[in-house]
Amino acid sequence: MLNNIGLPGLLLIAVVVLVLFGRGKISSLMGEVGKGITSFKKGINEGQKELEEEASETAKDVTPETDTDKV
């Protein structure tokens, strides 16, 4: 369905969207999309850091238990 749009079709769609919503609304919408993408990337990076910290803490506690530790 979308294989036959081409460049003229995309330009027509862009002009219609610009007329309907106006330049100010579109620019503010794109700014919000940018903020959302930035926030998403930040969350992904923080999640990866947490997983790495948990893995390093688990790797630190590899000492085997002895019989005296159980008492």
CHARMM internal coordinates of N, CA and C (Angstrom, degrees):
IC EDIT
DIST 1 N 1 CA 1.4472
DIST 1 CA 1 C 1.5290
ANGL 1 N 1 CA 1 C 111.00
DIST 1 C 2 N 1.3240
ANGL 1 CA 1 C 2 N 117.23
DIHE 1 N 1 CA 1 C 2 N -45.55
DIST 2 N 2 CA 1.4605
ANGL 1 C 2 N 2 CA 120.30
DIHE 1 CA 1 C 2 N 2 CA -178.13
DIST 2 CA 2 C 1.5223
ANGL 2 N 2 CA 2 C 112.81
DIHE 1 C 2 N 2 CA 2 C -90.11
DIST 2 C 3 N 1.3243
ANGL 2 CA 2 C 3 N 117.87
DIHE 2 N 2 CA 2 C 3 N 2.86
DIST 3 N 3 CA 1.4575
ANGL 2 C 3 N 3 CA 120.19
DIHE 2 CA 2 C 3 N 3 CA -177.81
DIST 3 CA 3 C 1.5207
ANGL 3 N 3 CA 3 C 112.51
DIHE 2 C 3 N 3 CA 3 C -73.38
DIST 3 C 4 N 1.3131
ANGL 3 CA 3 C 4 N 119.35
DIHE 3 N 3 CA 3 C 4 N -22.43
DIST 4 N 4 CA 1.4573
ANGL 3 C 4 N 4 CA 122.12
DIHE 3 CA 3 C 4 N 4 CA -173.88
DIST 4 CA 4 C 1.5216
ANGL 4 N 4 CA 4 C 113.76
DIHE 3 C 4 N 4 CA 4 C -103.14
DIST 4 C 5 N 1.3257
ANGL 4 CA 4 C 5 N 119.63
DIHE 4 N 4 CA 4 C 5 N 13.23
DIST 5 N 5 CA 1.4635
ANGL 4 C 5 N 5 CA 120.78
DIHE 4 CA 4 C 5 N 5 CA -176.64
DIST 5 CA 5 C 1.5233
ANGL 5 N 5 CA 5 C 110.64
DIHE 4 C 5 N 5 CA 5 C -69.52
DIST 5 C 6 N 1.2912
ANGL 5 CA 5 C 6 N 118.47
DIHE 5 N 5 CA 5 C 6 N -56.22
DIST 6 N 6 CA 1.4528
ANGL 5 C 6 N 6 CA 122.10
DIHE 5 CA 5 C 6 N 6 CA 178.55
DIST 6 CA 6 C 1.5253
ANGL 6 N 6 CA 6 C 112.47
DIHE 5 C 6 N 6 CA 6 C 73.45
DIST 6 C 7 N 1.3285
ANGL 6 CA 6 C 7 N 115.73
DIHE 6 N 6 CA 6 C 7 N 179.99
DIST 7 N 7 CA 1.4571
ANGL 6 C 7 N 7 CA 122.10
DIHE 6 CA 6 C 7 N 7 CA -177.19
DIST 7 CA 7 C 1.5330
ANGL 7 N 7 CA 7 C 112.91
DIHE 6 C 7 N 7 CA 7 C -66.81
DIST 7 C 8 N 1.3368
ANGL 7 CA 7 C 8 N 119.67
DIHE 7 N 7 CA 7 C 8 N -44.42
DIST 8 N 8 CA 1.4709
ANGL 7 C 8 N 8 CA 118.13
DIHE 7 CA 7 C 8 N 8 CA 179.10
DIST 8 CA 8 C 1.5286
ANGL 8 N 8 CA 8 C 113.42
DIHE 7 C 8 N 8 CA 8 C -61.49
DIST 8 C 9 N 1.3116
ANGL 8 CA 8 C 9 N 116.52
DIHE 8 N 8 CA 8 C 9 N -37.09
DIST 9 N 9 CA 1.4583
ANGL 8 C 9 N 9 CA 120.61
DIHE 8 CA 8 C 9 N 9 CA 178.40
DIST 9 CA 9 C 1.5182
ANGL 9 N 9 CA 9 C 111.84
DIHE 8 C 9 N 9 CA 9 C -66.27
DIST 9 C 10 N 1.3354
ANGL 9 CA 9 C 10 N 116.38
DIHE 9 N 9 CA 9 C 10 N -41.50
DIST 10 N 10 CA 1.4652
ANGL 9 C 10 N 10 CA 120.61
DIHE 9 CA 9 C 10 N 10 CA 177.87
DIST 10 CA 10 C 1.5228
ANGL 10 N 10 CA 10 C 111.23
DIHE 9 C 10 N 10 CA 10 C -64.65
DIST 10 C 11 N 1.3227
ANGL 10 CA 10 C 11 N 116.71
DIHE 10 N 10 CA 10 C 11 N -40.88
DIST 11 N 11 CA 1.4670
ANGL 10 C 11 N 11 CA 120.13
DIHE 10 CA 10 C 11 N 11 CA 177.76
DIST 11 CA 11 C 1.5231
ANGL 11 N 11 CA 11 C 111.07
DIHE 10 C 11 N 11 CA 11 C -63.40
DIST 11 C 12 N 1.3153
ANGL 11 CA 11 C 12 N 117.29
DIHE 11 N 11 CA 11 C 12 N -41.21
DIST 12 N 12 CA 1.4654
ANGL 11 C 12 N 12 CA 121.01
DIHE 11 CA 11 C 12 N 12 CA 177.97
DIST 12 CA 12 C 1.5215
ANGL 12 N 12 CA 12 C 110.82
DIHE 11 C 12 N 12 CA 12 C -62.44
DIST 12 C 13 N 1.3157
ANGL 12 CA 12 C 13 N 116.89
DIHE 12 N 12 CA 12 C 13 N -43.50
DIST 13 N 13 CA 1.4667
ANGL 12 C 13 N 13 CA 120.68
DIHE 12 CA 12 C 13 N 13 CA 178.41
DIST 13 CA 13 C 1.5223
ANGL 13 N 13 CA 13 C 110.34
DIHE 12 C 13 N 13 CA 13 C -62.53
DIST 13 C 14 N 1.3393
ANGL 13 CA 13 C 14 N 117.08
DIHE 13 N 13 CA 13 C 14 N -42.76
DIST 14 N 14 CA 1.4627
ANGL 13 C 14 N 14 CA 121.20
DIHE 13 CA 13 C 14 N 14 CA 179.81
DIST 14 CA 14 C 1.5193
ANGL 14 N 14 CA 14 C 111.38
DIHE 13 C 14 N 14 CA 14 C -62.53
DIST 14 C 15 N 1.3167
ANGL 14 CA 14 C 15 N 117.46
DIHE 14 N 14 CA 14 C 15 N -40.84
DIST 15 N 15 CA 1.4690
ANGL 14 C 15 N 15 CA 120.93
DIHE 14 CA 14 C 15 N 15 CA 179.36
DIST 15 CA 15 C 1.5194
ANGL 15 N 15 CA 15 C 110.56
DIHE 14 C 15 N 15 CA 15 C -66.40
DIST 15 C 16 N 1.3188
ANGL 15 CA 15 C 16 N 117.90
DIHE 15 N 15 CA 15 C 16 N -42.12
DIST 16 N 16 CA 1.4661
ANGL 15 C 16 N 16 CA 121.49
DIHE 15 CA 15 C 16 N 16 CA 179.55
DIST 16 CA 16 C 1.5284
ANGL 16 N 16 CA 16 C 110.42
DIHE 15 C 16 N 16 CA 16 C -63.36
DIST 16 C 17 N 1.3293
ANGL 16 CA 16 C 17 N 117.15
DIHE 16 N 16 CA 16 C 17 N -43.56
DIST 17 N 17 CA 1.4638
ANGL 16 C 17 N 17 CA 120.71
DIHE 16 CA 16 C 17 N 17 CA 178.74
DIST 17 CA 17 C 1.5213
ANGL 17 N 17 CA 17 C 110.21
DIHE 16 C 17 N 17 CA 17 C -63.62
DIST 17 C 18 N 1.3225
ANGL 17 CA 17 C 18 N 117.28
DIHE 17 N 17 CA 17 C 18 N -41.08
DIST 18 N 18 CA 1.4611
ANGL 17 C 18 N 18 CA 121.33
DIHE 17 CA 17 C 18 N 18 CA 179.26
DIST 18 CA 18 C 1.5228
ANGL 18 N 18 CA 18 C 111.13
DIHE 17 C 18 N 18 CA 18 C -63.57
DIST 18 C 19 N 1.3139
ANGL 18 CA 18 C 19 N 117.21
DIHE 18 N 18 CA 18 C 19 N -40.93
DIST 19 N 19 CA 1.4646
ANGL 18 C 19 N 19 CA 120.69
DIHE 18 CA 18 C 19 N 19 CA 179.55
DIST 19 CA 19 C 1.5233
ANGL 19 N 19 CA 19 C 110.64
DIHE 18 C 19 N 19 CA 19 C -67.88
DIST 19 C 20 N 1.3180
ANGL 19 CA 19 C 20 N 117.05
DIHE 19 N 19 CA 19 C 20 N -41.48
DIST 20 N 20 CA 1.4664
ANGL 19 C 20 N 20 CA 120.55
DIHE 19 CA 19 C 20 N 20 CA -176.86
DIST 20 CA 20 C 1.5274
ANGL 20 N 20 CA 20 C 112.43
DIHE 19 C 20 N 20 CA 20 C -69.11
DIST 20 C 21 N 1.3163
ANGL 20 CA 20 C 21 N 117.29
DIHE 20 N 20 CA 20 C 21 N -44.60
DIST 21 N 21 CA 1.4549
ANGL 20 C 21 N 21 CA 120.35
DIHE 20 CA 20 C 21 N 21 CA -172.55
DIST 21 CA 21 C 1.5195
ANGL 21 N 21 CA 21 C 114.39
DIHE 20 C 21 N 21 CA 21 C -100.76
DIST 21 C 22 N 1.2873
ANGL 21 CA 21 C 22 N 118.49
DIHE 21 N 21 CA 21 C 22 N -24.93
DIST 22 N 22 CA 1.4552
ANGL 21 C 22 N 22 CA 120.79
DIHE 21 CA 21 C 22 N 22 CA -178.81
DIST 22 CA 22 C 1.5130
ANGL 22 N 22 CA 22 C 112.08
DIHE 21 C 22 N 22 CA 22 C 86.45
DIST 22 C 23 N 1.3400
ANGL 22 CA 22 C 23 N 115.07
DIHE 22 N 22 CA 22 C 23 N 158.23
DIST 23 N 23 CA 1.4552
ANGL 22 C 23 N 23 CA 120.65
DIHE 22 CA 22 C 23 N 23 CA -174.97
DIST 23 CA 23 C 1.5338
ANGL 23 N 23 CA 23 C 111.96
DIHE 22 C 23 N 23 CA 23 C -66.91
DIST 23 C 24 N 1.3259
ANGL 23 CA 23 C 24 N 117.63
DIHE 23 N 23 CA 23 C 24 N -40.66
DIST 24 N 24 CA 1.4656
ANGL 23 C 24 N 24 CA 121.21
DIHE 23 CA 23 C 24 N 24 CA -176.98
DIST 24 CA 24 C 1.5163
ANGL 24 N 24 CA 24 C 112.47
DIHE 23 C 24 N 24 CA 24 C -64.19
DIST 24 C 25 N 1.3175
ANGL 24 CA 24 C 25 N 116.52
DIHE 24 N 24 CA 24 C 25 N -42.82
DIST 25 N 25 CA 1.4641
ANGL 24 C 25 N 25 CA 120.63
DIHE 24 CA 24 C 25 N 25 CA -179.14
DIST 25 CA 25 C 1.5231
ANGL 25 N 25 CA 25 C 111.16
DIHE 24 C 25 N 25 CA 25 C -66.12
DIST 25 C 26 N 1.3305
ANGL 25 CA 25 C 26 N 116.24
DIHE 25 N 25 CA 25 C 26 N -40.55
DIST 26 N 26 CA 1.4589
ANGL 25 C 26 N 26 CA 119.91
DIHE 25 CA 25 C 26 N 26 CA -178.95
DIST 26 CA 26 C 1.5274
ANGL 26 N 26 CA 26 C 110.65
DIHE 25 C 26 N 26 CA 26 C -67.73
DIST 26 C 27 N 1.3328
ANGL 26 CA 26 C 27 N 117.18
DIHE 26 N 26 CA 26 C 27 N -41.73
DIST 27 N 27 CA 1.4645
ANGL 26 C 27 N 27 CA 119.24
DIHE 26 CA 26 C 27 N 27 CA -179.38
DIST 27 CA 27 C 1.5269
ANGL 27 N 27 CA 27 C 111.30
DIHE 26 C 27 N 27 CA 27 C -66.61
DIST 27 C 28 N 1.3324
ANGL 27 CA 27 C 28 N 117.57
DIHE 27 N 27 CA 27 C 28 N -37.85
DIST 28 N 28 CA 1.4692
ANGL 27 C 28 N 28 CA 119.01
DIHE 27 CA 27 C 28 N 28 CA 177.71
DIST 28 CA 28 C 1.5257
ANGL 28 N 28 CA 28 C 110.52
DIHE 27 C 28 N 28 CA 28 C -68.75
DIST 28 C 29 N 1.3135
ANGL 28 CA 28 C 29 N 117.10
DIHE 28 N 28 CA 28 C 29 N -35.22
DIST 29 N 29 CA 1.4602
ANGL 28 C 29 N 29 CA 120.85
DIHE 28 CA 28 C 29 N 29 CA 177.69
DIST 29 CA 29 C 1.5197
ANGL 29 N 29 CA 29 C 110.56
DIHE 28 C 29 N 29 CA 29 C -65.32
DIST 29 C 30 N 1.3198
ANGL 29 CA 29 C 30 N 117.50
DIHE 29 N 29 CA 29 C 30 N -43.12
DIST 30 N 30 CA 1.4627
ANGL 29 C 30 N 30 CA 120.97
DIHE 29 CA 29 C 30 N 30 CA 178.72
DIST 30 CA 30 C 1.5351
ANGL 30 N 30 CA 30 C 110.95
DIHE 29 C 30 N 30 CA 30 C -65.79
DIST 30 C 31 N 1.3251
ANGL 30 CA 30 C 31 N 117.47
DIHE 30 N 30 CA 30 C 31 N -34.64
DIST 31 N 31 CA 1.4650
ANGL 30 C 31 N 31 CA 120.63
DIHE 30 CA 30 C 31 N 31 CA 175.68
DIST 31 CA 31 C 1.5135
ANGL 31 N 31 CA 31 C 111.40
DIHE 30 C 31 N 31 CA 31 C -63.42
DIST 31 C 32 N 1.3209
ANGL 31 CA 31 C 32 N 117.05
DIHE 31 N 31 CA 31 C 32 N -41.81
DIST 32 N 32 CA 1.4624
ANGL 31 C 32 N 32 CA 121.19
DIHE 31 CA 31 C 32 N 32 CA 177.69
DIST 32 CA 32 C 1.5225
ANGL 32 N 32 CA 32 C 111.32
DIHE 31 C 32 N 32 CA 32 C -65.95
DIST 32 C 33 N 1.3265
ANGL 32 CA 32 C 33 N 116.69
DIHE 32 N 32 CA 32 C 33 N -37.92
DIST 33 N 33 CA 1.4716
ANGL 32 C 33 N 33 CA 119.92
DIHE 32 CA 32 C 33 N 33 CA 177.42
DIST 33 CA 33 C 1.5233
ANGL 33 N 33 CA 33 C 109.79
DIHE 32 C 33 N 33 CA 33 C -63.54
DIST 33 C 34 N 1.3171
ANGL 33 CA 33 C 34 N 116.86
DIHE 33 N 33 CA 33 C 34 N -41.91
DIST 34 N 34 CA 1.4614
ANGL 33 C 34 N 34 CA 120.98
DIHE 33 CA 33 C 34 N 34 CA 177.87
DIST 34 CA 34 C 1.5165
ANGL 34 N 34 CA 34 C 112.16
DIHE 33 C 34 N 34 CA 34 C -62.02
DIST 34 C 35 N 1.3338
ANGL 34 CA 34 C 35 N 116.82
DIHE 34 N 34 CA 34 C 35 N -42.52
DIST 35 N 35 CA 1.4648
ANGL 34 C 35 N 35 CA 120.44
DIHE 34 CA 34 C 35 N 35 CA 178.00
DIST 35 CA 35 C 1.5248
ANGL 35 N 35 CA 35 C 110.86
DIHE 34 C 35 N 35 CA 35 C -63.95
DIST 35 C 36 N 1.3181
ANGL 35 CA 35 C 36 N 116.39
DIHE 35 N 35 CA 35 C 36 N -38.61
DIST 36 N 36 CA 1.4593
ANGL 35 C 36 N 36 CA 120.55
DIHE 35 CA 35 C 36 N 36 CA 179.00
DIST 36 CA 36 C 1.5187
ANGL 36 N 36 CA 36 C 112.24
DIHE 35 C 36 N 36 CA 36 C -64.97
DIST 36 C 37 N 1.3284
ANGL 36 CA 36 C 37 N 116.41
DIHE 36 N 36 CA 36 C 37 N -41.50
DIST 37 N 37 CA 1.4621
ANGL 36 C 37 N 37 CA 120.56
DIHE 36 CA 36 C 37 N 37 CA 178.69
DIST 37 CA 37 C 1.5228
ANGL 37 N 37 CA 37 C 110.05
DIHE 36 C 37 N 37 CA 37 C -64.88
DIST 37 C 38 N 1.3356
ANGL 37 CA 37 C 38 N 116.68
DIHE 37 N 37 CA 37 C 38 N -42.49
DIST 38 N 38 CA 1.4608
ANGL 37 C 38 N 38 CA 120.63
DIHE 37 CA 37 C 38 N 38 CA 178.92
DIST 38 CA 38 C 1.5225
ANGL 38 N 38 CA 38 C 110.90
DIHE 37 C 38 N 38 CA 38 C -62.21
DIST 38 C 39 N 1.3187
ANGL 38 CA 38 C 39 N 116.81
DIHE 38 N 38 CA 38 C 39 N -43.49
DIST 39 N 39 CA 1.4573
ANGL 38 C 39 N 39 CA 121.17
DIHE 38 CA 38 C 39 N 39 CA 179.11
DIST 39 CA 39 C 1.5301
ANGL 39 N 39 CA 39 C 111.07
DIHE 38 C 39 N 39 CA 39 C -64.12
DIST 39 C 40 N 1.3152
ANGL 39 CA 39 C 40 N 116.52
DIHE 39 N 39 CA 39 C 40 N -39.83
DIST 40 N 40 CA 1.4651
ANGL 39 C 40 N 40 CA 120.96
DIHE 39 CA 39 C 40 N 40 CA 178.86
DIST 40 CA 40 C 1.5189
ANGL 40 N 40 CA 40 C 110.58
DIHE 39 C 40 N 40 CA 40 C -62.86
DIST 40 C 41 N 1.3358
ANGL 40 CA 40 C 41 N 117.64
DIHE 40 N 40 CA 40 C 41 N -45.94
DIST 41 N 41 CA 1.4683
ANGL 40 C 41 N 41 CA 121.29
DIHE 40 CA 40 C 41 N 41 CA 179.51
DIST 41 CA 41 C 1.5257
ANGL 41 N 41 CA 41 C 110.75
DIHE 40 C 41 N 41 CA 41 C -63.08
DIST 41 C 42 N 1.3403
ANGL 41 CA 41 C 42 N 116.99
DIHE 41 N 41 CA 41 C 42 N -39.45
DIST 42 N 42 CA 1.4576
ANGL 41 C 42 N 42 CA 120.83
DIHE 41 CA 41 C 42 N 42 CA 178.97
DIST 42 CA 42 C 1.5327
ANGL 42 N 42 CA 42 C 110.28
DIHE 41 C 42 N 42 CA 42 C -63.38
DIST 42 C 43 N 1.3228
ANGL 42 CA 42 C 43 N 117.24
DIHE 42 N 42 CA 42 C 43 N -42.43
DIST 43 N 43 CA 1.4597
ANGL 42 C 43 N 43 CA 121.23
DIHE 42 CA 42 C 43 N 43 CA 178.09
DIST 43 CA 43 C 1.5166
ANGL 43 N 43 CA 43 C 112.31
DIHE 42 C 43 N 43 CA 43 C -63.61
DIST 43 C 44 N 1.3255
ANGL 43 CA 43 C 44 N 117.16
DIHE 43 N 43 CA 43 C 44 N -39.73
DIST 44 N 44 CA 1.4649
ANGL 43 C 44 N 44 CA 121.33
DIHE 43 CA 43 C 44 N 44 CA 177.88
DIST 44 CA 44 C 1.5292
ANGL 44 N 44 CA 44 C 109.91
DIHE 43 C 44 N 44 CA 44 C -62.58
DIST 44 C 45 N 1.3310
ANGL 44 CA 44 C 45 N 116.78
DIHE 44 N 44 CA 44 C 45 N -45.59
DIST 45 N 45 CA 1.4660
ANGL 44 C 45 N 45 CA 120.59
DIHE 44 CA 44 C 45 N 45 CA -179.47
DIST 45 CA 45 C 1.5220
ANGL 45 N 45 CA 45 C 111.53
DIHE 44 C 45 N 45 CA 45 C -63.85
DIST 45 C 46 N 1.3340
ANGL 45 CA 45 C 46 N 117.89
DIHE 45 N 45 CA 45 C 46 N -41.27
DIST 46 N 46 CA 1.4597
ANGL 45 C 46 N 46 CA 121.05
DIHE 45 CA 45 C 46 N 46 CA 178.52
DIST 46 CA 46 C 1.5220
ANGL 46 N 46 CA 46 C 111.09
DIHE 45 C 46 N 46 CA 46 C -64.79
DIST 46 C 47 N 1.3203
ANGL 46 CA 46 C 47 N 117.01
DIHE 46 N 46 CA 46 C 47 N -39.23
DIST 47 N 47 CA 1.4662
ANGL 46 C 47 N 47 CA 120.81
DIHE 46 CA 46 C 47 N 47 CA 177.92
DIST 47 CA 47 C 1.5133
ANGL 47 N 47 CA 47 C 111.92
DIHE 46 C 47 N 47 CA 47 C -63.87
DIST 47 C 48 N 1.3260
ANGL 47 CA 47 C 48 N 116.41
DIHE 47 N 47 CA 47 C 48 N -40.43
DIST 48 N 48 CA 1.4558
ANGL 47 C 48 N 48 CA 119.92
DIHE 47 CA 47 C 48 N 48 CA 178.22
DIST 48 CA 48 C 1.5252
ANGL 48 N 48 CA 48 C 111.01
DIHE 47 C 48 N 48 CA 48 C -65.70
DIST 48 C 49 N 1.3377
ANGL 48 CA 48 C 49 N 117.14
DIHE 48 N 48 CA 48 C 49 N -39.37
DIST 49 N 49 CA 1.4680
ANGL 48 C 49 N 49 CA 120.56
DIHE 48 CA 48 C 49 N 49 CA 178.63
DIST 49 CA 49 C 1.5236
ANGL 49 N 49 CA 49 C 110.72
DIHE 48 C 49 N 49 CA 49 C -63.47
DIST 49 C 50 N 1.3420
ANGL 49 CA 49 C 50 N 116.83
DIHE 49 N 49 CA 49 C 50 N -41.74
DIST 50 N 50 CA 1.4621
ANGL 49 C 50 N 50 CA 120.31
DIHE 49 CA 49 C 50 N 50 CA 178.89
DIST 50 CA 50 C 1.5219
ANGL 50 N 50 CA 50 C 110.89
DIHE 49 C 50 N 50 CA 50 C -62.39
DIST 50 C 51 N 1.3269
ANGL 50 CA 50 C 51 N 117.13
DIHE 50 N 50 CA 50 C 51 N -42.78
DIST 51 N 51 CA 1.4612
ANGL 50 C 51 N 51 CA 120.19
DIHE 50 CA 50 C 51 N 51 CA 179.42
DIST 51 CA 51 C 1.5278
ANGL 51 N 51 CA 51 C 111.31
DIHE 50 C 51 N 51 CA 51 C -64.63
DIST 51 C 52 N 1.3335
ANGL 51 CA 51 C 52 N 116.69
DIHE 51 N 51 CA 51 C 52 N -39.34
DIST 52 N 52 CA 1.4615
ANGL 51 C 52 N 52 CA 119.70
DIHE 51 CA 51 C 52 N 52 CA 178.41
DIST 52 CA 52 C 1.5250
ANGL 52 N 52 CA 52 C 110.95
DIHE 51 C 52 N 52 CA 52 C -66.32
DIST 52 C 53 N 1.3435
ANGL 52 CA 52 C 53 N 117.46
DIHE 52 N 52 CA 52 C 53 N -39.19
DIST 53 N 53 CA 1.4643
ANGL 52 C 53 N 53 CA 120.49
DIHE 52 CA 52 C 53 N 53 CA 178.38
DIST 53 CA 53 C 1.5247
ANGL 53 N 53 CA 53 C 110.86
DIHE 52 C 53 N 53 CA 53 C -64.82
DIST 53 C 54 N 1.3293
ANGL 53 CA 53 C 54 N 117.25
DIHE 53 N 53 CA 53 C 54 N -42.18
DIST 54 N 54 CA 1.4613
ANGL 53 C 54 N 54 CA 120.37
DIHE 53 CA 53 C 54 N 54 CA 178.40
DIST 54 CA 54 C 1.5157
ANGL 54 N 54 CA 54 C 110.79
DIHE 53 C 54 N 54 CA 54 C -63.75
DIST 54 C 55 N 1.3197
ANGL 54 CA 54 C 55 N 116.89
DIHE 54 N 54 CA 54 C 55 N -39.76
DIST 55 N 55 CA 1.4613
ANGL 54 C 55 N 55 CA 120.54
DIHE 54 CA 54 C 55 N 55 CA 179.86
DIST 55 CA 55 C 1.5272
ANGL 55 N 55 CA 55 C 110.64
DIHE 54 C 55 N 55 CA 55 C -66.57
DIST 55 C 56 N 1.3298
ANGL 55 CA 55 C 56 N 117.05
DIHE 55 N 55 CA 55 C 56 N -38.20
DIST 56 N 56 CA 1.4666
ANGL 55 C 56 N 56 CA 119.16
DIHE 55 CA 55 C 56 N 56 CA -179.91
DIST 56 CA 56 C 1.5298
ANGL 56 N 56 CA 56 C 110.77
DIHE 55 C 56 N 56 CA 56 C -70.92
DIST 56 C 57 N 1.3366
ANGL 56 CA 56 C 57 N 117.95
DIHE 56 N 56 CA 56 C 57 N -35.71
DIST 57 N 57 CA 1.4606
ANGL 56 C 57 N 57 CA 120.44
DIHE 56 CA 56 C 57 N 57 CA 176.98
DIST 57 CA 57 C 1.5200
ANGL 57 N 57 CA 57 C 110.85
DIHE 56 C 57 N 57 CA 57 C -67.21
DIST 57 C 58 N 1.3198
ANGL 57 CA 57 C 58 N 116.90
DIHE 57 N 57 CA 57 C 58 N -38.27
DIST 58 N 58 CA 1.4563
ANGL 57 C 58 N 58 CA 120.61
DIHE 57 CA 57 C 58 N 58 CA 178.45
DIST 58 CA 58 C 1.5207
ANGL 58 N 58 CA 58 C 109.97
DIHE 57 C 58 N 58 CA 58 C -66.25
DIST 58 C 59 N 1.3146
ANGL 58 CA 58 C 59 N 116.12
DIHE 58 N 58 CA 58 C 59 N -37.93
DIST 59 N 59 CA 1.4665
ANGL 58 C 59 N 59 CA 119.71
DIHE 58 CA 58 C 59 N 59 CA 179.78
DIST 59 CA 59 C 1.5177
ANGL 59 N 59 CA 59 C 111.17
DIHE 58 C 59 N 59 CA 59 C -68.52
DIST 59 C 60 N 1.3198
ANGL 59 CA 59 C 60 N 118.81
DIHE 59 N 59 CA 59 C 60 N -27.69
DIST 60 N 60 CA 1.4646
ANGL 59 C 60 N 60 CA 121.44
DIHE 59 CA 59 C 60 N 60 CA 179.60
DIST 60 CA 60 C 1.5199
ANGL 60 N 60 CA 60 C 111.74
DIHE 59 C 60 N 60 CA 60 C -71.37
DIST 60 C 61 N 1.3301
ANGL 60 CA 60 C 61 N 118.01
DIHE 60 N 60 CA 60 C 61 N -31.61
DIST 61 N 61 CA 1.4628
ANGL 60 C 61 N 61 CA 122.14
DIHE 60 CA 60 C 61 N 61 CA -175.19
DIST 61 CA 61 C 1.5241
ANGL 61 N 61 CA 61 C 111.33
DIHE 60 C 61 N 61 CA 61 C -96.73
DIST 61 C 62 N 1.3168
ANGL 61 CA 61 C 62 N 116.97
DIHE 61 N 61 CA 61 C 62 N 57.97
DIST 62 N 62 CA 1.4612
ANGL 61 C 62 N 62 CA 120.27
DIHE 61 CA 61 C 62 N 62 CA -179.99
DIST 62 CA 62 C 1.5187
ANGL 62 N 62 CA 62 C 112.04
DIHE 61 C 62 N 62 CA 62 C -106.78
DIST 62 C 63 N 1.3227
ANGL 62 CA 62 C 63 N 117.81
DIHE 62 N 62 CA 62 C 63 N 13.91
DIST 63 N 63 CA 1.4637
ANGL 62 C 63 N 63 CA 119.86
DIHE 62 CA 62 C 63 N 63 CA 179.69
DIST 63 CA 63 C 1.5230
ANGL 63 N 63 CA 63 C 109.13
DIHE 62 C 63 N 63 CA 63 C -71.54
DIST 63 C 64 N 1.3259
ANGL 63 CA 63 C 64 N 116.73
DIHE 63 N 63 CA 63 C 64 N 132.65
DIST 64 N 64 CA 1.4567
ANGL 63 C 64 N 64 CA 119.18
DIHE 63 CA 63 C 64 N 64 CA -179.35
DIST 64 CA 64 C 1.5236
ANGL 64 N 64 CA 64 C 111.61
DIHE 63 C 64 N 64 CA 64 C -73.16
DIST 64 C 65 N 1.3127
ANGL 64 CA 64 C 65 N 115.56
DIHE 64 N 64 CA 64 C 65 N 149.38
DIST 65 N 65 CA 1.4700
ANGL 64 C 65 N 65 CA 119.90
DIHE 64 CA 64 C 65 N 65 CA 178.21
DIST 65 CA 65 C 1.5310
ANGL 65 N 65 CA 65 C 109.06
DIHE 64 C 65 N 65 CA 65 C -78.24
DIST 65 C 66 N 1.3107
ANGL 65 CA 65 C 66 N 114.90
DIHE 65 N 65 CA 65 C 66 N 142.96
DIST 66 N 66 CA 1.4622
ANGL 65 C 66 N 66 CA 119.31
DIHE 65 CA 65 C 66 N 66 CA 174.85
DIST 66 CA 66 C 1.5249
ANGL 66 N 66 CA 66 C 107.94
DIHE 65 C 66 N 66 CA 66 C -108.96
DIST 66 C 67 N 1.3261
ANGL 66 CA 66 C 67 N 116.40
DIHE 66 N 66 CA 66 C 67 N 172.11
DIST 67 N 67 CA 1.4590
ANGL 66 C 67 N 67 CA 120.09
DIHE 66 CA 66 C 67 N 67 CA -179.64
DIST 67 CA 67 C 1.5170
ANGL 67 N 67 CA 67 C 111.09
DIHE 66 C 67 N 67 CA 67 C -65.78
DIST 67 C 68 N 1.3079
ANGL 67 CA 67 C 68 N 118.92
DIHE 67 N 67 CA 67 C 68 N -30.48
DIST 68 N 68 CA 1.4679
ANGL 67 C 68 N 68 CA 121.34
DIHE 67 CA 67 C 68 N 68 CA -179.34
DIST 68 CA 68 C 1.5228
ANGL 68 N 68 CA 68 C 110.90
DIHE 67 C 68 N 68 CA 68 C -73.69
DIST 68 C 69 N 1.3359
ANGL 68 CA 68 C 69 N 118.34
DIHE 68 N 68 CA 68 C 69 N -24.79
DIST 69 N 69 CA 1.4722
ANGL 68 C 69 N 69 CA 120.93
DIHE 68 CA 68 C 69 N 69 CA 178.32
DIST 69 CA 69 C 1.5159
ANGL 69 N 69 CA 69 C 111.75
DIHE 68 C 69 N 69 CA 69 C -72.08
DIST 69 C 70 N 1.3089
ANGL 69 CA 69 C 70 N 117.67
DIHE 69 N 69 CA 69 C 70 N -27.92
DIST 70 N 70 CA 1.4611
ANGL 69 C 70 N 70 CA 121.68
DIHE 69 CA 69 C 70 N 70 CA -176.46
DIST 70 CA 70 C 1.5242
ANGL 70 N 70 CA 70 C 112.16
DIHE 69 C 70 N 70 CA 70 C -72.84
DIST 70 C 71 N 1.3184
ANGL 70 CA 70 C 71 N 118.18
DIHE 70 N 70 CA 70 C 71 N -24.81
DIST 71 N 71 CA 1.4638
ANGL 70 C 71 N 71 CA 121.92
DIHE 70 CA 70 C 71 N 71 CA -175.29
DIST 71 CA 71 C 1.4558
ANGL 71 N 71 CA 71 C 111.66
DIHE 70 C 71 N 71 CA 71 C -82.16
END
COOR INIT
IC SEED 1 N 1 CA 1 C
IC BUILD
